[in-house]
């Protein structure tokens, strides 16, 4: 766990970067409340903060960046707020797709996107197609995503595959033990590698059903900064903290 007590960090001082960073974009509503604004205005401020953050991340040697954009639990929020989130998503993609192409940003999505509103599915499909050849940074939008749902989905897919083996008389294959590599092929995030650095602005210290399998050995960084205020300097603090971690993966330090 990290705090906000870092001095100003220079990018040149950081030598080791994570391959995959994940972030829970938390605190938009509280940010708005603190300023006497509506929650929708808070989400818009969060979208603007994300826009600025991606412009910075694309300059770093970080190839994968996952965003908790809409969880399976977010459907429980007021209908007006949910609709505002979907409208903002469309606006964000429509305005930024050409910029993504210029910067080499590939957009992809993880989650059960079949449940998204039709217009959002069309916009998302178009943006994914337009950026499919970009290779500098992959930005993974987790939409209608929940990690428990993802794990159950993967288990069901493997079960269906095993049943097909039985039906086709391939008993040996049907009874093979499931490996981690096989299981991961059915995760929404495949083939993105595991999370190295898990970021959560907003003051909460939990992972909220986000990338549970992928974050088994992630370094967890929590900050009280609300997401609309999570800027380049905050990102540098997190990266400097990550560089100082001793990542042992269950082994001992050298």
MORA-V745141 format. One record per run of one state. SS is the DSSP state (A for helix, B for strand, O for the rest). FROM is the first residue (numbers start at 1). TO is the last residue. Records with the same first field share a line. If there is no record, write none. Layout:
SS: FROM-TO  FROM-TO
//
This chain:
O: 1-10  14-19  25-27  35-38  58-63  72-73  77-78  104-104  111-112  116-117  131-136  146-146  168-170  175-179  185-196  201-218  223-226  230-231  244-254
A: 11-13  28-34  39-57  74-76  79-103  113-115  118-130  147-167  171-174  180-184  227-229  232-243
B: 20-24  64-71  105-110  137-145  197-200  219-222
//
